[in-house]
Amino acid sequence: MLETGVGRAANLALAALENFTLPGDISATARYFAEDITPLFVLADGHITVPAGPGTGVEVLPDVLDRLTTHARS
């Protein structure tokens, strides 16, 4: 349930599909994280806007990802 913006974007894309009846628990980023590796998702009037970009609609913020990465394999 504590997904980064990458997982949250995928959940939003699924929940926005016509006839999709079992959406995941989707809320604003700030409810769980002070910052995220994608632009923040904001709750407005009980709704979160579904990203409109290609793929899941969001891009990872490389500088934030680099700063938050604790271990990487090569």
N, C-alpha and C positions, 0 to 999 in steps of 0.2 A: 504494500500500500504506500510506502514511502518512496515514491519514484522520483527520479530527476525529471526535468522538463522533457527529456527524450521519451520516457515512458508515459508521462502525462499527455504529451502530444498524440501518441498512438492511441491512448484511451479516449481522448477527445474525438479523434477521427472515427473510431468505431462507434462511439456513442451518438455521433451525428448522422450515422447511416439510417436511411429510411427503414423502418420495421425492426431496428435493433432494440431489444427490450430489456437487456440485462447489462446496463452500463456499470463500469467500475466506480469506485468512490473517487470522484474528481473534485478537487477544491483548489483554491488559490495557492500559489507557491509559498507565500508568506505564512501560511498556516503551519508549514512544516520546516521551512528553510529560510535563513536570512538572505541567502543568495543561491543561485542555481547555475548549472552549466549551460543553460539556454536562457533567452530572455524570460523574465518572470511572467507567469500567468496570473492575471488579476481578476478577482470576482467583482462583477458590476451588476447590481440589481438581481443577484442570484444566478448570474450566467457567466460563463467563460467563453470568450470568442475562440472559435476553432481556427487554428492557423491555416492560412491559404497558400503557403509556399509549396514547392515540390516535395515529394516524399511525405514525411510526417508534418511538414510545414514549418519546422524550426531548424535553426542552425546552432550547432554547439559553439559556445564562446571559447575560443582556444586559450585565451589568457586566463580565464577562470578555471578551465579544465587543467591547465598546467599548474596553477597555484594550488589546486585542491588534490592533485594526484599525489599519492603517497608511495606508490610502487608501480613500476612498469617493467614488463618483460620485453626483451628484444629478440 
